[in-house]
Structure formats: C-alpha cells, structure tokens
Amino acid sequence: MAIPAAAAAAYRAAAQIATPPANNAIVPANVEGGSFSDFLSGAIKDSINTMHKGEHAASLQVQGKANLVDVVQSVNAAELTLDTVVAIRDKVVTAYQSIMNMPI
C-alpha cells in the first residue's frame, strides 16, 4: 500500500518547510555587536536612503531616463517606508502619553 508511504513523505516535507534553516537563527539580545540606539539609527538611515531613492527615481522618470517599473517599485518602497515610520512614531507618542498619565 502506497498511501502510508506517501503520507510519511508529505509529513517529512512539511516538517522540513516548518523548520527554519540553521543559518537564519535568531540572535539573542545580549550578544555583543550593537545597542538599541545603533539599531535605531541604522533603521532611520535606511529609511532616509529609501526615501531618497524614490525621489531620485521619480526625478529620473520626469527627465525620461528611467524605466517605469523601477520608478514604481522605488516609489512604492518609499511609500511603505513612510507609512512604517509614521506608524512607529504614532506608537512612540502613544507610549509617551501613557507613561505621562501614570500616577507617581
């Protein structure tokens, strides 16, 4: 009967898909290599860089020197980055307001 063998093979394949590879291991927070401020400043620099790429791609399109697909991808990435930054800002403001409303 081939059904149990096929089921076992399917189970093994599903287990391999669900198991992350060893090279993508999650790094603990207390490992040397940077602080939260380093991470935050790097994320801000990446956000600014993405926004600049979107603006540059749009200006190249206006000049007729850029591919439309590349421009759309760059502008979409910039828009997603802006939405993410605004959402993070809103969460930080909400957390600050929550802390300020705590009784002493």
N, C-alpha and C positions, 0 to 999 in steps of 0.2 A: 504494500500500500504506500503510495507516494505522498499522501496528504500530510501525515505527521512529519515527514522529512521536509516538505515544503513549508510547513508551519514553523518548524525549528529554524530553517534558514531565514524565514521572514523575521522571526523574533531576534535572531542574531544581528541581522541587518539593521533592525530598528534600534537595538541596543547600541550598536556602533554609531549610529547617527546621533543618538541622545547623549553619548559620552563625548565631551569636548576633548580635543587633542591636547597632549601634554604641553606643547609649546605656547598655548593660549591660556596658561594657568593664571589665576588671579593672584596678584601680588599683595601681600598684607600691607596694611597702612604704616606699620612701624619699620618698614625696610628703608635703609638709607637711600638717598637719591633725590630728595627734594621735599619741600614742605608744601603746605596747602597754598601759601602765598605764591610759591613758584608755579604751582599748577594753575592757579587763578590768573596770574599774569600771562602765562603761556596761552591759556584759553582766550584771554582778551586779545592778545596779539594775533592769534589765529582768526578770530572773529573780524578784527580790523582788516587783516590781509584778505579775507574772503570778500568783504565789502569793497575793498579797492579793486579786486579782480573783476567783480561785477560791474563796477563803474567804468573800468578800463575797457572791458569787452563791449559795453554799450557805446562808449565813445568811438571805438573802432568800427562798430556797425554803422554809426552815423556817417563815418568817413567812407564806408563801403569797403573796408579792409578785413572784415571778419565774417566767419561762417555763422549763419543764423542759428544753427543748432548749438554751437559753442556759446553764443551770446545768451540764448535761452537758458542753457544749463548754468552758466555763471550767474545770471540774474536770479534764477530760482534758488541757487545756493546762497546768494546774498540775502534773499528774502527770508529763507529758512533760518539763516543765522540771526537776522534782525528779530524775527519772531521769538527765537530761543532766548536772545539777550533780554528782550522785553519781558518775557515770562519769568526769567531768573530775577530781574530787577523787581518785578511785582512781588515775588515770593520773599525777597530780602526786605522790602518795605513792609510787607505783612508781618514778617517775623519781628522786625524792629518795633512795629506798633504793638504787637502782642507783648513784647518784653517791656515796653514803656507802660503798658496798662497793668502790669503785675504789681500787686501790693508789696510794699517793702517790709 
